Amino acid sequence: MKKWLTSILLLCVVFALAACGNSEDKTASGKEKAAESKDIKIGATAGPYSDMVTKAIKPGLEKKGYKVEIVEFSDYIQPNKALNNGDIDANLFQHTIYLQNFAKENNMDLTALISVPTAPMGIYSNTFKSIKDVKDGATVTLPNDPTNAARALNTLRDAGLITIKADADPLKVSEKDIAENKKNLKFQPIEAGQLPRSVESADLAAVPGNFALAAKMNLLDALTLENMADNYRNIVAVKTSNKDSQLSKDIKAVVESADFEKVIDDQFKGFGKPSWMKK
C-alpha cells in the first residue's frame, strides 16, 4: 500500500515539474518572440520629412526585416511627447537646438541620433532676379522668432547684403548685431508661416525651407539658399535609453547608405546635406 502511494506521489511530482517546464518554455518563447518583433513606428510632420521617411528610410529598414508604420503629426509638440511616452520609436521633424530646448523644458531624455538633409531657408523675390539687383531701401520680411531670425540674417550676410559684428554668436544673431547694412534694407519681422505670402508684398522674403515647401515653392527658385549650420539640420531622434539599440544602429546604417543619398539627390533637390555626408 505504501509503495503504491509512493508511486502515485512520484508521478504527481513528475507531472508538476513537467508542467512547470512547459510553462517556463512558453514564457521564454513569448519573451523571445517579443524580442524578435520588428514592428516599429516612426513619427514625422506631414510634408517633406514624412516623405523622407517614406521614400528614403522605410525601404532600407524593410530590407532589414522591419515592418514600419509612419505616424504623421501636424505640430511640433506631439512628436516628442509620443516619443517620450514610447508610442513611437523614433521621429524626424526637428533640429538639434529645438530638441535640446524642448527636452530640457519638458524634462524629457531624448537624443539626436543622426542628422539628415534639410530644406534650407531661402531668400525669395518677385521683385529682383538676382542678389546683385537688390536696390537701396529694399524691404525684407524675415521670421520674428529669434532662432529663425538669426538664420535669415546669416543668410543675408552670406549673400553680401549686410555684415555682422565679429563677436556675435552666429546662433543668436539679431538686428542689433548688424555692423553694416550696405543696401539700407528695411526689416519686417513676421510669423514664419506668413513668410511665403509675403513674397508678393515685400522686395525680399527670408522663408524657412519647410514653409516654402508647404506653400509649393521651389527651393531652387530662391535668389540664394542658406549655408545651414549642422545645428539647424533636422535629425532623427530617439529616447536616450534606446540610442545604442539595434534599431538605432539600423536607422543610422540606412541613413548613411548610398541608397538613401540617391533618393535625396533624385527627389529632394535643394536640400542641404549635413557635413558628414560631404566627406
C-alpha positions as a Markdown table, in Angstrom:
| # | Residue | x | y | z |
|---|---|---|---|---|
| 1 | Met | 0.0 | 0.0 | 0.0 |
| 2 | Lys | 2.8 | 2.4 | 1.0 |
| 3 | Lys | 4.7 | 1.6 | -2.2 |
| 4 | Trp | 1.5 | 2.3 | -4.2 |
| 5 | Leu | 1.1 | 5.7 | -2.5 |
| 6 | Thr | 4.7 | 6.5 | -3.0 |
| 7 | Ser | 4.5 | 5.7 | -6.8 |
| 8 | Ile | 1.5 | 8.0 | -7.1 |
| 9 | Leu | 3.2 | 10.8 | -5.3 |
| 10 | Leu | 6.3 | 10.4 | -7.5 |
| 11 | Leu | 4.1 | 10.6 | -10.6 |
| 12 | Cys | 2.4 | 13.8 | -9.4 |
| 13 | Val | 5.8 | 15.4 | -8.8 |
| 14 | Val | 7.0 | 14.4 | -12.3 |
| 15 | Phe | 3.9 | 15.8 | -13.9 |
| 16 | Ala | 4.1 | 19.0 | -11.8 |
| 17 | Leu | 7.7 | 19.5 | -12.9 |
| 18 | Ala | 6.9 | 18.8 | -16.5 |
| 19 | Ala | 4.0 | 21.4 | -16.3 |
| 20 | Cys | 6.3 | 24.0 | -14.8 |
| 21 | Gly | 8.9 | 23.3 | -17.5 |
| 22 | Asn | 6.3 | 23.7 | -20.2 |
| 23 | Ser | 5.1 | 26.9 | -18.6 |
| 24 | Glu | 8.7 | 28.2 | -18.5 |
| 25 | Asp | 9.3 | 27.2 | -22.1 |
| 26 | Lys | 6.1 | 29.1 | -23.2 |
| 27 | Thr | 7.2 | 32.1 | -21.2 |
| 28 | Ala | 10.7 | 32.1 | -22.6 |
| 29 | Ser | 9.2 | 31.5 | -26.1 |
| 30 | Gly | 6.9 | 34.5 | -25.6 |
| 31 | Lys | 9.9 | 36.7 | -24.5 |
| 32 | Glu | 11.9 | 35.6 | -27.5 |
| 33 | Lys | 9.0 | 36.4 | -29.8 |
| 34 | Ala | 8.6 | 39.8 | -28.3 |
| 35 | Ala | 12.4 | 40.4 | -28.6 |
| 36 | Glu | 12.3 | 39.4 | -32.3 |
| 37 | Ser | 9.4 | 41.7 | -33.1 |
| 38 | Lys | 10.4 | 44.3 | -35.6 |
| 39 | Asp | 7.1 | 46.2 | -35.8 |
| 40 | Ile | 8.2 | 49.9 | -35.4 |
| 41 | Lys | 6.6 | 53.3 | -35.6 |
| 42 | Ile | 8.4 | 56.4 | -36.8 |
| 43 | Gly | 6.8 | 59.9 | -36.3 |
| 44 | Ala | 7.2 | 62.8 | -38.7 |
| 45 | Thr | 5.5 | 66.1 | -39.5 |
| 46 | Ala | 3.3 | 65.9 | -42.6 |
| 47 | Gly | 5.2 | 67.1 | -45.7 |
| 48 | Pro | 8.8 | 66.7 | -46.8 |
| 49 | Tyr | 10.0 | 64.8 | -43.7 |
| 50 | Ser | 7.2 | 62.4 | -43.7 |
| 51 | Asp | 8.0 | 61.9 | -47.4 |
| 52 | Met | 11.7 | 61.4 | -46.5 |
| 53 | Val | 10.8 | 58.6 | -44.0 |
| 54 | Thr | 8.5 | 57.0 | -46.6 |
| 55 | Lys | 10.8 | 57.2 | -49.6 |
| 56 | Ala | 14.4 | 57.1 | -48.2 |
| 57 | Ile | 14.3 | 55.5 | -44.7 |
| 58 | Lys | 11.4 | 53.0 | -44.6 |
| 59 | Pro | 12.6 | 50.9 | -47.7 |
| 60 | Gly | 16.0 | 50.4 | -46.1 |
| 61 | Leu | 14.6 | 49.3 | -42.8 |
| 62 | Glu | 12.2 | 47.0 | -44.5 |
| 63 | Lys | 15.2 | 45.3 | -46.2 |
| 64 | Lys | 16.5 | 44.7 | -42.7 |
| 65 | Gly | 13.2 | 42.9 | -41.7 |
| 66 | Tyr | 11.3 | 45.8 | -40.0 |
| 67 | Lys | 7.6 | 46.5 | -40.5 |
| 68 | Val | 7.5 | 50.3 | -40.5 |
| 69 | Glu | 4.4 | 52.4 | -39.7 |
| 70 | Ile | 4.7 | 56.1 | -40.3 |
| 71 | Val | 2.8 | 58.3 | -37.9 |
| 72 | Glu | 2.1 | 61.9 | -39.1 |
| 73 | Phe | 1.9 | 64.9 | -36.9 |
| 74 | Ser | 0.6 | 68.4 | -37.6 |
| 75 | Asp | 2.5 | 70.2 | -34.9 |
| 76 | Tyr | 6.0 | 70.3 | -33.3 |
| 77 | Ile | 4.9 | 69.2 | -29.8 |
| 78 | Gln | 3.2 | 65.9 | -30.1 |
| 79 | Pro | 6.0 | 64.1 | -31.9 |
| 80 | Asn | 8.3 | 64.4 | -28.9 |
| 81 | Lys | 5.6 | 63.6 | -26.4 |
| 82 | Ala | 4.8 | 60.4 | -28.4 |
| 83 | Leu | 8.5 | 59.5 | -28.5 |
| 84 | Asn | 9.0 | 60.1 | -24.8 |
| 85 | Asn | 5.8 | 58.1 | -23.9 |
| 86 | Gly | 7.0 | 55.2 | -26.1 |
| 87 | Asp | 4.1 | 55.5 | -28.6 |
| 88 | Ile | 6.6 | 55.8 | -31.4 |
| 89 | Asp | 10.2 | 54.5 | -31.7 |
| 90 | Ala | 11.8 | 57.5 | -33.4 |
| 91 | Asn | 10.8 | 60.8 | -35.0 |
| 92 | Leu | 12.1 | 63.1 | -37.8 |
| 93 | Phe | 10.9 | 66.8 | -37.8 |
| 94 | Gln | 13.2 | 69.0 | -35.7 |
| 95 | His | 16.8 | 70.3 | -35.5 |
| 96 | Thr | 19.2 | 69.7 | -32.6 |
| 97 | Ile | 18.7 | 73.1 | -31.0 |
| 98 | Tyr | 14.9 | 72.6 | -30.8 |
| 99 | Leu | 15.2 | 69.1 | -29.5 |
| 100 | Gln | 17.6 | 70.1 | -26.7 |
| 101 | Asn | 15.4 | 73.1 | -25.6 |
| 102 | Phe | 12.2 | 71.1 | -25.8 |
| 103 | Ala | 13.6 | 68.2 | -23.9 |
| 104 | Lys | 15.0 | 70.4 | -21.2 |
| 105 | Glu | 11.8 | 72.4 | -20.8 |
| 106 | Asn | 9.7 | 69.3 | -20.6 |
| 107 | Asn | 12.0 | 67.1 | -18.6 |
| 108 | Met | 12.5 | 64.5 | -21.3 |
| 109 | Asp | 15.6 | 62.4 | -22.1 |
| 110 | Leu | 15.7 | 62.4 | -25.9 |
| 111 | Thr | 18.8 | 62.2 | -28.2 |
| 112 | Ala | 19.7 | 63.2 | -31.7 |
| 113 | Leu | 20.7 | 60.0 | -33.5 |
| 114 | Ile | 21.8 | 61.4 | -36.9 |
| 115 | Ser | 21.3 | 64.5 | -39.0 |
| 116 | Val | 19.6 | 64.3 | -42.4 |
| 117 | Pro | 19.5 | 66.6 | -45.5 |
| 118 | Thr | 17.3 | 69.5 | -44.7 |
| 119 | Ala | 15.3 | 72.1 | -46.7 |
| 120 | Pro | 17.3 | 75.4 | -46.2 |
| 121 | Met | 16.0 | 78.8 | -45.7 |
| 122 | Gly | 15.9 | 80.8 | -48.9 |
| 123 | Ile | 15.8 | 84.5 | -49.9 |
| 124 | Tyr | 12.9 | 84.8 | -52.4 |
| 125 | Ser | 11.8 | 87.7 | -54.5 |
| 126 | Asn | 9.3 | 88.6 | -57.2 |
| 127 | Thr | 10.9 | 92.0 | -57.5 |
| 128 | Phe | 14.5 | 91.1 | -58.2 |
| 129 | Lys | 16.0 | 88.4 | -60.4 |
| 130 | Ser | 19.3 | 88.1 | -58.5 |
| 131 | Ile | 21.0 | 89.3 | -55.3 |
| 132 | Lys | 23.1 | 91.8 | -57.4 |
| 133 | Asp | 19.8 | 93.5 | -58.5 |
| 134 | Val | 18.7 | 94.4 | -54.9 |
| 135 | Lys | 18.1 | 98.1 | -54.7 |
| 136 | Asp | 18.8 | 100.5 | -51.8 |
| 137 | Gly | 16.0 | 100.6 | -49.3 |
| 138 | Ala | 14.5 | 97.3 | -50.3 |
| 139 | Thr | 12.1 | 95.7 | -47.8 |
| 140 | Val | 12.9 | 92.3 | -46.3 |
| 141 | Thr | 10.4 | 90.1 | -44.4 |
| 142 | Leu | 12.0 | 87.7 | -42.0 |
| 143 | Pro | 10.9 | 85.4 | -39.2 |
| 144 | Asn | 10.0 | 87.0 | -35.9 |
| 145 | Asp | 11.3 | 84.2 | -33.7 |
| 146 | Pro | 14.9 | 84.6 | -32.6 |
| 147 | Thr | 16.3 | 81.2 | -33.9 |
| 148 | Asn | 15.0 | 81.7 | -37.5 |
| 149 | Ala | 15.7 | 85.4 | -37.5 |
| 150 | Ala | 19.3 | 84.6 | -36.8 |
| 151 | Arg | 19.3 | 82.2 | -39.7 |
| 152 | Ala | 17.8 | 84.8 | -42.0 |
| 153 | Leu | 20.4 | 87.4 | -41.0 |
| 154 | Asn | 23.3 | 85.0 | -41.5 |
| 155 | Thr | 21.9 | 84.2 | -45.0 |
| 156 | Leu | 21.7 | 87.9 | -45.9 |
| 157 | Arg | 25.3 | 88.3 | -44.6 |
| 158 | Asp | 26.5 | 85.3 | -46.7 |
| 159 | Ala | 24.8 | 86.9 | -49.7 |
| 160 | Gly | 26.8 | 90.1 | -49.2 |
| 161 | Leu | 23.8 | 92.3 | -48.3 |
| 162 | Ile | 24.8 | 93.0 | -44.7 |
| 163 | Thr | 27.8 | 92.5 | -42.4 |
| 164 | Ile | 27.6 | 91.2 | -38.8 |
| 165 | Lys | 29.7 | 92.0 | -35.8 |
| 166 | Ala | 32.7 | 89.7 | -35.5 |
| 167 | Asp | 31.9 | 88.8 | -31.8 |
| 168 | Ala | 28.2 | 88.0 | -32.4 |
| 169 | Asp | 27.1 | 84.4 | -31.6 |
| 170 | Pro | 26.0 | 83.0 | -35.0 |
| 171 | Leu | 23.1 | 81.1 | -33.4 |
| 172 | Lys | 21.8 | 84.2 | -31.7 |
| 173 | Val | 22.3 | 87.0 | -34.2 |
| 174 | Ser | 19.7 | 89.8 | -34.1 |
| 175 | Glu | 19.3 | 93.1 | -35.9 |
| 176 | Lys | 21.4 | 94.7 | -33.0 |
| 177 | Asp | 24.4 | 92.7 | -34.3 |
| 178 | Ile | 24.3 | 94.2 | -37.8 |
| 179 | Ala | 27.6 | 96.0 | -38.3 |
| 180 | Glu | 26.8 | 97.4 | -41.8 |
| 181 | Asn | 23.6 | 97.5 | -43.8 |
| 182 | Lys | 25.0 | 98.2 | -47.2 |
| 183 | Lys | 21.7 | 98.5 | -49.0 |
| 184 | Asn | 19.8 | 100.2 | -46.2 |
| 185 | Leu | 17.4 | 97.2 | -46.1 |
| 186 | Lys | 14.2 | 97.7 | -44.1 |
| 187 | Phe | 13.4 | 94.6 | -42.0 |
| 188 | Gln | 9.9 | 93.5 | -41.3 |
| 189 | Pro | 9.7 | 90.6 | -38.8 |
| 190 | Ile | 6.5 | 88.5 | -39.2 |
| 191 | Glu | 5.3 | 85.0 | -38.2 |
| 192 | Ala | 7.2 | 82.3 | -40.1 |
| 193 | Gly | 4.1 | 80.8 | -41.5 |
| 194 | Gln | 3.2 | 84.0 | -43.2 |
| 195 | Leu | 6.5 | 84.4 | -45.0 |
| 196 | Pro | 5.6 | 82.6 | -48.2 |
| 197 | Arg | 2.7 | 85.0 | -48.8 |
| 198 | Ser | 5.0 | 88.0 | -48.1 |
| 199 | Val | 6.9 | 87.3 | -51.3 |
| 200 | Glu | 4.1 | 89.1 | -53.1 |
| 201 | Ser | 4.3 | 92.3 | -51.0 |
| 202 | Ala | 8.0 | 92.6 | -49.9 |
| 203 | Asp | 11.0 | 93.0 | -52.1 |
| 204 | Leu | 12.8 | 90.1 | -50.4 |
| 205 | Ala | 11.5 | 87.4 | -48.1 |
| 206 | Ala | 13.5 | 85.0 | -46.0 |
| 207 | Val | 11.4 | 81.8 | -46.0 |
| 208 | Pro | 12.4 | 78.7 | -44.0 |
| 209 | Gly | 12.5 | 75.6 | -46.2 |
| 210 | Asn | 9.7 | 73.7 | -44.5 |
| 211 | Phe | 7.3 | 76.7 | -45.0 |
| 212 | Ala | 8.5 | 77.2 | -48.6 |
| 213 | Leu | 7.7 | 73.5 | -49.4 |
| 214 | Ala | 4.4 | 73.6 | -47.7 |
| 215 | Ala | 3.5 | 76.6 | -49.9 |
| 216 | Lys | 4.5 | 74.6 | -53.0 |
| 217 | Met | 7.5 | 76.9 | -53.6 |
| 218 | Asn | 10.6 | 75.6 | -55.4 |
| 219 | Leu | 13.7 | 75.7 | -53.3 |
| 220 | Leu | 15.8 | 76.3 | -56.4 |
| 221 | Asp | 13.8 | 79.5 | -57.2 |
| 222 | Ala | 15.4 | 81.3 | -54.3 |
| 223 | Leu | 17.9 | 84.0 | -55.1 |
| 224 | Thr | 20.2 | 82.4 | -52.6 |
| 225 | Leu | 19.9 | 79.5 | -50.2 |
| 226 | Glu | 21.1 | 79.3 | -46.6 |
| 227 | Asn | 24.5 | 77.9 | -45.9 |
| 228 | Met | 23.0 | 75.9 | -43.0 |
| 229 | Ala | 24.9 | 75.1 | -39.8 |
| 230 | Asp | 24.5 | 71.5 | -38.8 |
| 231 | Asn | 22.7 | 72.6 | -35.6 |
| 232 | Tyr | 19.8 | 73.6 | -37.8 |
| 233 | Arg | 19.6 | 70.4 | -39.8 |
| 234 | Asn | 16.8 | 68.1 | -39.0 |
| 235 | Ile | 17.7 | 64.9 | -37.1 |
| 236 | Val | 16.2 | 61.5 | -36.3 |
| 237 | Ala | 15.6 | 61.5 | -32.6 |
| 238 | Val | 15.2 | 58.6 | -30.2 |
| 239 | Lys | 14.9 | 58.1 | -26.4 |
| 240 | Thr | 18.3 | 58.4 | -24.9 |
| 241 | Ser | 17.9 | 54.9 | -23.3 |
| 242 | Asn | 17.5 | 53.5 | -26.9 |
| 243 | Lys | 20.4 | 55.3 | -28.6 |
| 244 | Asp | 22.5 | 52.2 | -28.7 |
| 245 | Ser | 19.7 | 49.8 | -29.6 |
| 246 | Gln | 19.8 | 47.6 | -32.7 |
| 247 | Leu | 17.0 | 49.7 | -34.2 |
| 248 | Ser | 19.1 | 52.9 | -33.7 |
| 249 | Lys | 22.1 | 51.2 | -35.3 |
| 250 | Asp | 20.0 | 50.1 | -38.2 |
| 251 | Ile | 18.4 | 53.6 | -38.7 |
| 252 | Lys | 21.9 | 55.1 | -38.8 |
| 253 | Ala | 23.1 | 52.5 | -41.3 |
| 254 | Val | 20.1 | 53.2 | -43.6 |
| 255 | Val | 20.6 | 57.0 | -43.5 |
| 256 | Glu | 24.4 | 56.5 | -44.1 |
| 257 | Ser | 23.7 | 54.2 | -47.1 |
| 258 | Ala | 24.2 | 55.1 | -50.8 |
| 259 | Asp | 20.6 | 54.2 | -51.5 |
| 260 | Phe | 19.4 | 56.9 | -49.0 |
| 261 | Glu | 21.6 | 59.6 | -50.7 |
| 262 | Lys | 20.4 | 58.6 | -54.1 |
| 263 | Val | 16.8 | 59.1 | -53.1 |
| 264 | Ile | 17.7 | 62.5 | -51.7 |
| 265 | Asp | 19.5 | 63.6 | -54.9 |
| 266 | Asp | 16.7 | 62.4 | -57.0 |
| 267 | Gln | 13.6 | 63.5 | -55.1 |
| 268 | Phe | 14.7 | 66.2 | -52.5 |
| 269 | Lys | 16.5 | 68.7 | -54.7 |
| 270 | Gly | 17.8 | 71.8 | -52.9 |
| 271 | Phe | 18.0 | 70.0 | -49.6 |
| 272 | Gly | 21.3 | 70.9 | -47.9 |
| 273 | Lys | 23.3 | 67.9 | -46.8 |
| 274 | Pro | 24.9 | 67.6 | -43.3 |
| 275 | Ser | 28.7 | 67.8 | -43.1 |
| 276 | Trp | 29.1 | 64.0 | -42.5 |
| 277 | Met | 27.5 | 63.4 | -46.0 |
| 278 | Lys | 30.1 | 65.6 | -47.7 |
| 279 | Lys | 33.1 | 63.7 | -46.5 |
